[in-house]
Amino acid sequence: MSTVAPELETDIAAISAYGPARSTVQGSPLSPDELRKTEAYWRACNYLSLGMIYLLDNPLLHEPLRPEHIKNRLLGHWGSSPGLSFIYVHLNRIIKKYDANMIFLAGPGHGAPGVLGPGYLEGTYSEVYPDKSEDYDGLREFFKQFSFPGGIGSHCTPETPGSIHEGGELGYVLSHACGAAFDNPDLIVAAVIGDGESETGPLATSWHVNKFISPQRDGAVLPILHLNGYKINNPTLLARISHEELEELLKGYGWTPYFVEGSDQDSMHQAMAATIEHCYQEIRQHQQEARENGEVSRPRWPMIVLRSPKGWTAPKEIEGHRLEGFWRAHQVPLTNVKKDPVQLQALENWMRSQEPQKLFDGNGRFMEEFRELAPTGTRRMSANPHANGGRVKRALRIPDFRSYAATFDKPGQTVAENTRPLGVMLRDVMKMNPNNFRVFGPDETTSNKLDAIYEVSKKLWLEQYFPEDADGGELAKDGRVLEMLSEHTMEGMLEGYLLTGRHGFFSTYEAFVHIIDSMFNQHAKWLEICNHLSWRESIASLNLLITSTVWRQDHNGFTHQDPGFIDVVTNKSANVTRIYMPPDVNCLLSVANHCLRSQNYINVIVCDKQMHLQYMSMEAAITHCTKGIGIWDWASTDEGGEPDVIMATAGDVPTMEALAATVLLREAFPDIRIRFINVVDLFKLQPSTEHPHGLSDWEFDSLFTTDKPVLFNFHGYPWLIHRLAYRRHNHSNMHVRGYKEKGNINTPLELAINNNIDRFSLAMDVIDRVPRLQKIGGHAKERFLNQQIACRNYAHEYGIDKPEEAAWVWPY
């Protein structure tokens, strides 16, 4: 007798993953023969998924399974794999029928078996990796490599043909898909969202990508929310809310959801075939209307909700515990097959139920009658050139950056907004590359002084317009500047755009670039693996402008003061990371030109947007940035002799304060010998054995000596410099000043004083470090300290810095 109330049973049935298919779109488009072949193709995918997880040998079960055929470590995730391959097989049908151009992004974190299997069956995998040939021995190698030392991981890693989205970290599949669809008018990006992924913050914001996809000039994203009910050992939220609530949620995000729910295989195949075809035709209808009529508005793009059992087709239970349709099917469903004969037999029965002898011929090749279901050539999703973006990438056309130079007569006497000329340069890059360059940022293109771009292209806006938007709103339906107050979504869009062969630029506030720390990590790891894959073509670098920096966040306060993103960058592979700290306009332009032309890097450019002193002519800046580090002769007094002290800097405000400190010292001690060094390329400080940009020990010693005191005034946290230079001969004499979490609502100079990077602190520090000045510098130290106290008191009384200090310029 049931203990569940009838109304509760009704509610459960509405969100159950079991039973005949329940679908929004009705119809049975598959003929009996098509249904038989589609079912067989899917069984082949499932068989391959099981083989990858379990088998070391005996790949086609030509003999009974024995423990020695089983891997010693069972790794991988079965739970989402059958659903992924189910989707893949049905997308193939549409590609084949309509000659559609599609790529496949698998959001479920460890769902690679469900994608690797179809890629192998359609022949791409063997083409890319000839040792994984389409025969018995190749299949054995294909199985062995999965989650095996020296092999491949359980995500859709860079080694996976057709992948641009690894899925190791969850939440980015829709933003990656949207970036891939931009400026690819005939491309459809199928983006499968996993149960667990649907609960992440980045995924929640990325439902809004539908507000940015133009039916006129872009491709389309087809989201497929794959609800199988469970994460590792917990139900998922969207799988347990009511059908009505889920439908309303997705409609509220602006999508048109179509449901396919159930477990009965024949009816599910028919329902999925009908639903994907309906969505394909709906997408093409939206595009056709926009392209023929010239009217651009935001469609309510279609999406699919696929509800199927967790670990679909697994045994219903094992040893008295529920397996299929429960969290125990999430990873390895039968965990003890190597030692437990009962489990080993259960695995064999399960694998034989897929009827491999009917799917593969005697040589281990997939049967020809089933192979015919897959597309061929570059229409295969595993071989689509958009998923190997370097194959379709066109070189970026870049104007001569020298033409945007700041001009002045003498260094350190003219001020300018460092990023504004870069905005003019980016404007012309946008003009010269109208179909393969976009600019991304949370909400800061104007704030970051890059708004000259709007002269060529506005901010993309497909929503409602108010009359007042015409007064400086800078909105347009064909805009190529992308803004949304979600760093995750903007970064994901840019990554998807780059991975499919295009170019872009991202600017954001320094303190909040931390929001994408882990996205940066994942992209860096992707690039590092790609560097070892000969078949992966190079893509444009990911260029990040980090501005609104710590030393000019005195007005926003403590929350906005964090230069630590560069610390995160230094953790990643030296093969793919670059950090640049241009001190002025011309250095920024030279660095930006280099970064826009580069490939397979993540270039982090740290440069503030406010008014700063200008130091280098364009030609001097080019030379300085080419070297990455150098002595500023005009600011040094040691030529022809040994320096008393080396004053080194990296960053705009620290450079200005250090220059001011040298003036204080030269006025107090006219015979002092100061060597002034500026660092643009931060990785120059590392040994050449650790980073390709690093200086050799000989080069480093010639700049920093082996025994003189070094005062290093740094933009970021001071310990980063010690970390980079800890192996250098003169490291024990290196004294670094930087941000120390001391700040709030301050004046700019007061913020510098709080963290000891100000001119007075530095000058006093030099007196303490130079032996001969220790004996004669007492009066000067007192004077510097008095000046520092006076500056702080002035700031607290008047709310601004003393005018003579704020307007300081280089006097020589």
N, C-alpha and C positions, 0 to 999 in steps of 0.2 A: 504494500500500500504506500502510495507516495506521501512524503512528509512535506512537500513543497506546495504552497498555495497555488491554485490554478492561475491567478493573475501573474504570479512570479514566474511560473513555468512559461507563460506567454512572453514575458520580458526576456527570459533567458533564451528562448527559442529565437527571438528576433536578433540576438547578437551571437548566436551559436555559429561555430565554424563547421557544423556537421549537417548532413542531409543533402537532398537534391538542391541544385543551384537556385538561388534566389537572385534575380538580377533586374536592374532597372530597364535595361534594353532587352527586349524579347527577340527570339528568333533562333533558328538552328541552321546556320549557313554552311556547316560542314556536311558534305555527302558522307554516306557510310564508309567509303574508302578513305576519304580525307580524315575522318574521325579516327579510323583504325591506324592510319599512318601517323597522325598527330600524337595519338596516345603512345605509339611505339617510340616515336622520337623522344617524347618526354620520359618514357621508361629508360631509354638509353642514357639520357642525362642523369637520371637518378642513380642508375647503375654506376656511372662514372663517379658521381659524388661519393657513393659508398666506397668505391675502389680507392679513391684518393684518401679517404679517412682511414681505411683499414688495411689495405693490401700492400705487401712488399713483393709478393710473387703470386703465381697462379691467377693472372689478371682476368681470364675468361672462364674460370672454374672448370677447366678441362679435367680436373681431378677433385676429389673431395677436399674441402678446406682443412688444413692442419695448422697447428699453432705456429709453425715456422713460416707460414705464408703471411702471418699478421705482423704488423709493425710493432716494435718494442715500446714505442711511445705513441699513444693514440691522441692525436691533436686535430683540431678543426671543429667546425660547427655544421651540424646537419640541419638544424631547425628551420632556417630560412632558405636553404638551398633548393628544395623541391619547388617552392613558390617562385623563386627567382628564375629557375629554368622553365617553369610553366609560362611565365610572362614572356621570356625570351623566345620560346617556340612560337607563341602566338604573334609576337611582333614580326618574326620572320615571315609569317604568312602574309602579313600586310605589305612588307617590303617586297616580297616576291610578286604579289598580285598587282601592286601599283607602282612598282619600281621606285619605292620610297627611299629617301635618304635619311637614315636613322643611326643614332648611337645610343648606347645603353649605359646608364650609370647606376651602380648598385649601392644604395645607401646602407643596407644592413651590414654591420661591421665586419663580420667574419663569413660572409656569404660567398666567398670565392668559388667553392665547388659548383654552385649553381650557375656560374658564369664561365668558368674554365671548361666545364663539360661541353656546352654548346660550341665554344670556340674550337675545341678539339674536333668535334663532330663535323663542323663545316670546313675543316682542313687548314684553317689559319695557323693553329698552334704548331702543326708539323712543318708548315712553311717557314715560320719564324725560328723554330727549334727543330732542326732536322733529326736530332737524336730521339725526339718524341714522335716518331714516325707513326703512320696509320697502319700498324701491323702489331703482331703479338708482342714483339720485343719493345716496340715504341710505346705501346700501351702500358707495359710493365714499368718503363721508365717514367711515364707520365704519372702513374700512381705513386711511385716511390718518392718523387721529388716534393710532393705536397707536404708542407709542414715538416720537412725533413732537413737535417743539417746539410748545407750546401745546396738546398733546393729553393723553394718559394714559400711565401707566407700564406696565411689563410684569408687575407683580404684580397681585393682586386688591385694588387700592387703594380708598380710600373712594369714588372715583368709580364703582366697580363695583356696580351694583345687586345686592343679595343677599349682599354680602360684609360680614363683621365681622372678617375675618382677612386682613391684607394679605399675609403670607408673605414679606415682604422680608427679614426676619431669621428664620432657621430655628429651630424647636424648640418652638413654643408652640401648635401647632394642637390638641393634645389637651387642654391645660389651658384654652384658650379654649372648646373644645367642651363641656367639663365644666361650666364656669361658665354657659354658655348653657342647658344641660340642667337645672340646678338650678331647682326650683320651677316647671318647665314640664312638667307630667305627660304631655302628649300629644305633646311635641316629640321628634323624633329628629334628632340632629345628626350628619350624615355628615362625618367628619373624615379627609381624605386625607393620609397621611404620606408625604413624599417620601423617596427613597433617601438623599440627603445629609442630610436632616433627621433621619433615623433614627439618625444617628451623633452627634447633638449631646447635650450633657449635659442641657439642659432637657427634651428629648424623652424621654431615658432615664428621668428621674424621673417624667415625666407618664404613663407606662404605669400608674402606681398610681392614676390617677383612678377606676378601677373600684372602689376601696375606699370611695369617697365618694358614689357614685350610688345613691340609695335607689329601689328599684323601686316603692315605695308612693307617694311624693310627687314624684319627679323624672321628667324625661324620660330619654332614653337617648343614649349616644354610640355610634356605629357606626364604629370605626376601620377604615380601609382602607389597609393598608400597600402602597404602590405601588412594587414592585421592578422597575425597568427597567434596573438593573445598573450605572449609571455616574453620576458627578458630572461636573464640567466636563471633565476628561480623566483620570479615574481610576476604577477599579472601586469599588463600594460594598461595605462589609463584609457587610451582611446578605444581599446578593444572591449572595455567594460562599461562605458557610458552607453546610454540608449541610442538606438539607431537614429531617432529623431534629433537628439542633441548633436550627434556626430555630423549628421547631414546639415543641420543648421549652422554648426561651426564652420564647416567647409564652404557653405554658401556665403556665410558672413565674411570669409576671407576673399570672396569674389570668384570662386570657382563654381563650375557646374559638375557636381559629383555623380558618377555612375557606379552602382554597386554590383559586385559579383561575389556571392557568398555561398559557401557550402563545401562539400567534400566528395559528393558523387562525381566520379571522374568524367563520365560521358557528358552529363549535363553541364558540368563546369567547363569542359572544353567548348561546348556549343555556346555557352553564355559568354565566355571570354572572347571567343572569336567574334561574336556579334558585337560585343561592347567595344573592343579595340577598333573594329572597322567603323563603327558609328563615330567614335572619337576622332579617328583619322579624317573622316569625311567632314566632320564639324570643324576641325582645324583648318582644312583646306577651304571650306566655305568662308570662314572668317577672313582668311587671307585673300581669297579671290575678290570678295566684296571690297576690301580696303584697296587692293591693287588696281581694280578696274574703275572704282568710283573716285579714288583719290581722297576719300574721307577716312581719317584716322581717328578711331575711338577705341576704348579698351573693351575687347570682348570678354565675356565670362567664359574663359577657356575651359574646355572639358578636363576632367581628371577621373581616375578610377580608384575605387576602394575595393581591394581584393582581400576578402576574409576567407582564410583557409586554415586547416589545422596546423599547429606547430609540428614540424617534423613529419609532414604529410607522407603517408604510405608506410611509416615505421610500424613495427608490431604494436598492437593496442596496449599491451602491458608486458612487463617483465618482472618475474619474481614477486608477483602480487602488487606491483606498483604501476600506476598509469604512465604510459610512455607517449604514444602519439597524442597530439592535442594537449600536451602538458609541458611544463618547463623542463622536465627530464629529457626531452628530445632536443633541447636547445643546442647542446654541444655534441659530445659523442654519446649516442643513445645507449649502446651496449659497451660498457667500459671494461669488462673483464673477459673479453672473448679469448685472449691468449691463454688464460689459465682455467677458465670455466668451460667445460665441454658443452654444457647446456646453452650457454650464451653463444659459443662458437657455432653450434648447430642452428640456433635462432638466426644468427647472422647469415649463415649459408642459405637457410630457407628464404630469408628475406631477399638476398641477392639473386637467388635462382628464380624467385617469383617475378623478377624483371625480365626473365627469358632471354638472357644474353645470347644464347645460341641462335635465336631468331633475329637478333639485331646485328650481329657481327658474323662475317663469313669465316671460313676455316683459317684464314691468314690473319684474322683479327681486324679486318677492315669493316667499317660501318657499311651495312647493306645499301646498295645503290638505290633501291626503291624508296628508302627513307632519306637518303642524302638529297634527293630531288626536292625535298621540302625547303631546304635552306637556300638563301640567295647565293649568288656567285660573285667572285671578284671583289671589287671595292664596295659593293652593296652589302656584303657581310658586315654585321656590326663589329665583329672582331677584326676586320680589315679596313674599316672606314678610315680614310685619310684624316678626317677631322679629329679622330682619336689619337693621331700621331702628328700633332699640330705643326711640327717643323716641316712636314711634307707639303703643306699648303701655305706656309708662311711666306709673305712678301716682305722684302726689306723695307724698313721704315724710311721714308724720305724726310730728311732733316735739314733745315736751313742752316746757314753759317752762323753758329752761335756768337761769333765775334761781332756781328752787326748789332748785338743787343748790349754791348759793353757799356759799363759806367766809365766815364772819362773824368779825369781830374789832374791837377798839376803835381801835387805832392801827397805822399801817403799819410793817412791818419788825420786828414783835415776836412774831409768832405763826408757827409752822411747821406745814406740812401736806404730805402726799404729793400732788403736783400732779395726777397722772393718776387717782387713785382716785375722786374725784367724777365725773370723766368716765366712768369705768366704770359708775357708777350711772346716769348719764344714758343711756349706750348700752344699759344693761339695759332702760330704759323705752322707748327707741326700738325695741328688739327686741320688746318686749311689744306695742307699738302697731302693729307692722308684721310680723306673723307669717309672711307669705308672700313678702315682697319686700325683706328686709334680712338681710344676713349679715355676720359679722365674720371676718376672715381674719388669719392670722399664722403664722410658721414653728413656734414652740413657746413662745410668750411671752405669752399672754393673762394668765395669772396673774402671771408675772414682771413684766409691765408694769403691774400693779396695776389691771387692768380686769376682775378676776374677779367683780365684782358681776353681770356678765352671766349667770353660771351660775345665778343665782336664777330666771331666766326660761328660759334655753336652755343646754344643756350642749354639750360638744364632740361632734361627730358621730363615731360609732364603730360600724362594721358588722362588725368582726372579732370574734375570740374575746374573752371576758371572763374574768378571773381573780377569785376572791372578794375579793381585796384591793383591786380597783378600786373597790369600793363605799366605801372609806375615802378620800375626797378625790380620786378619779380624775376626777370630773366628766364621765363618758362617758355617751352616750345614742344610741340608734339614730335618734332624731329631732332630734339636736342641730343648732344653726344656727351654731355656732362651728367654723370649719375650721382645723385645725392639721396641718401636715406640715413636716418640717425640710427644706423646699425652697422658698426664697423664690421661685424661678422658678414653681413649680407654683401656689403660693398667689396670687401676683400675676396669673398667667394666668387662674386661676379667677375672681378678682375682675374682671378686665377683661372676660371673657366674660359675666359676670353683669351688669355695667354696660351693655355694648354691646347687650344684649338687653332693656334697659329696667328694670333693678332698681337697688338701692342697696346700698352696702357700706362697710366701714371696714377698714383694714389697719394693723396696728402691727408694728414690728420694731425691732431694735437698730440704732443709728446706724452703727456701724462696718461692718455687714454688709448694709445696704441697698444698698451698691455692687453686690452680686450682681445686682440688677435694674436697674442703670444703663441698660443698652441696652433693656430692656423699657420702662422709663420713656420713653426716647427715642422708641421706636416708637409708643407710645400718644400722646405729645405731638404727634408728626408727624401721626398719624391725626386727632386733634382739630383741628389747625390746618387740614388740608385740609377737614374737615367744615364748618368755619366758613364756607367759601366755596361750599358746596353747599346751595342753598335747599331741596332735597328731603330732605336729611338732618335729621331731627328731633333736638333736643337731648337728651343723655343726662345722667344724674347724674354729678357730678364724681368723680374718683378721689381719695380722701382717704387720705393716708399720715401716720400718726403715727410720727415718728422719735424714739425715746426710748432709755433706757439710754445716755445721751449721754457724750461724751468726758470731761467734767469730773467725772463720777462713775464713771469706769472706772479709777480709781486702784488698785482691788483686782485687776482682771483684767489690767492691764498694757498694754504698748505695742500689742499686736495688736488690742486693743479700742478704740483711740483714733484715730478718724478722722472728723472732721466734714465731709468733702469732698463728700458727696452734694449738698449745696446748691449747690456750685460747678457741678456737672453740670446742675442744674435751671436755673441762670441762663443756660445756653447756648441754651435752647429759646425758642420764640416767646413774646413777652410777652403774646400774646392768650390763652394757655392755661395759663401757669404762675403760681403764687402761693406765697410762702414766708412763714410766720408763726412768730414766736418769742415766744409768750406767757410772761411772767416768773412768773406765779402761777396759782392755781386759777381765779380768776374770769375772768382774761383767756383762759385755755385754754377754759373753757366758752363764752365769747362767741365765740371763734374757731371752735370746733367747731360751734356752732349755725349760724354763717354758712356754713361749708364743707359741712355736710350739706344745706343748702338750695340750694346753688349747682349750676350746670350747665356742662358742657363745659370744666371746668378740671381741672388736677392741683393739688391743694392739699397742700402739704408743711407739716406742723406739727411743729416741733422743740420738744420739751418733756420734761424729765427726769422720772423716776418717783419719785425719792427725796424726802426731807423738804427743803422749801425755805421760806424766809421768804415771808410773804404781804404784799402791798403795797396792793392796791386793793380798795375795796368793789365790789360788783357794778355799781352805777350808774356809778362812776368807771371801772371796767373796760370797760363798754359804750362809754362816751364815748371812752376811750383807744383801744380796738380799732377803733372806727369811724373815728377819725382815722388810726390806724396808726402814728403817731409823735407824741410830745408832750413838753412840759416837765413834769416832776414838781415842782410848786411846793413841796411839803412837803420836798423834798430839795435845793432851790435857795436861794441867798442873794443873788441878783443883781437881784431885782425893783426897778425904779425907777432902775437904773443899768446901766452897761456891765459885762458879766462879765469877770473876769480869765481865766477858762478855761471851756470847755464840756466837761463830762464826759458822754459819750454811751455807751449800752450797747445790746446786743441779745443776749438769752439770759439764763437764770436765774442761773447761777453768776457770769458776768461782771457782771451787775447788782448782785448782793450784794457782790462784791469792790469794785466802783466806789463803792457807797454807803459801805462801810467806809473807803475811801480818802478820801472827802470828810469823814468824821468826823475822821480823823487830821489833815487839812489845817485844818479849822475849829478844832480844838483848838490847833494850832500857830500859826495865823494867824487870829485871831478876825474880822478885817476882810476876809478873802478873799471875793471875789464869784464863786460857782460857779453855773453853770447846768447842771442835770441833765436830760438828754434820754434817754428810752427809746424804742426802736424795736421795734414788734411786727410790722409789715408791712415786710419787708426791702426790697421794691421801691420803697418810698417814697424811698429814697436815689437812685434813678435819676431823671433828668430826665423830665418829663411827656411829652416828645417821644419817649422810648424805651420807656416802659411806662405803661399806662393808670393805674396806681396812683402813678406818680411825682409828686413835688412839682415845682411850677414853680420857676424860679430865685429868684423873689421870696419864695416860701414857704420855700425852703431857707435863703436868706440871713437871713430873720427869725429862724430857729431857730439856725443855726450861725454867724451873722455873716459878714463878709467878711474879717476880719483877726485874729480871736482864735484862740489855740491850742485845738485840739480833741483831747482824748484819748478815743479810741473803744475801749471794751473789748468785744470781739466773741467770740461763741461759736465761730466757725469759724476757718478760715485767714485771717490778717489781710489778705492781698492781695485778697480778694474785696471788701472794703469800698472799697478804692482803685479796683478795677475798676468798681464801681457808681457811684462819686462822682467819677471822674476829671475830669469836665467842670465840676464845681462851682467857683464863684469862690474858695472858701476851701480848696480841696483841698490846696494847698501847706502849709497849717497843720494838716492832719489827720494825726494820729499814731495808728495802729491797733495794738492789741495783741490777739493771738489765739493759737490753737494753732500751735506751730511744730515739731511732731514731737519734742518734748522730754518724755519721760515713760516710766514703767515701773510697777513696783509702788511706789506712793507713797501718802502720805496726801493727802486732797483739797487741803489748803492747799499742801502741797509741790508737787503737780502744777501748781497755779496759779503758784507761785513759779517753777518751772522754765520756764514759758512767759511770764513777765512780765505775767500778768493779775491778779496778787494785789494786795491793798490797799497793800502797802508799795512795790512797784515803781511803781504808779500814782501814789502820793503823791510819790515822789521824782521821777517823770517830770514832774509838774506844776511842781515847784520848778524844774526845768531849763527848762521852756517859758515860764513867766511871768517877764517881765523883772525886775519889782521883787522877786520872790522869789529870783532868782538871787543877789542881793546879800546877802540876809538869811537865806536858808534853809539855810545850811551845817549848823548844829547840828541842825535838824530832820531833814535828810537822814541825818546820822550816826545819829540816834536810830532812824529808820525802818529803816536798814540793820541796825543791831544787833538790832532786833526780828525782822527777817526771818531773820537768821542763827540767832537763838535758836529760832525756830519750826522751822527745818530740823533743828537739832541735837536738839530735843525729839522730833521725828518719828523720827529715826534711833535714838534711845535707847529710846523707849517704844512706838513703832509706831502712835501716834495723834497727832492734832494737839493742841496746847496747849488745854486745856479752855476758857480764856477767849476764845480765838480761834474755836474750833469753835462755841461757844455765843453768838457775837456777835449782837447785835440792834441795831436802830436806836435811838439813845439819846434822840432829841429828841421 
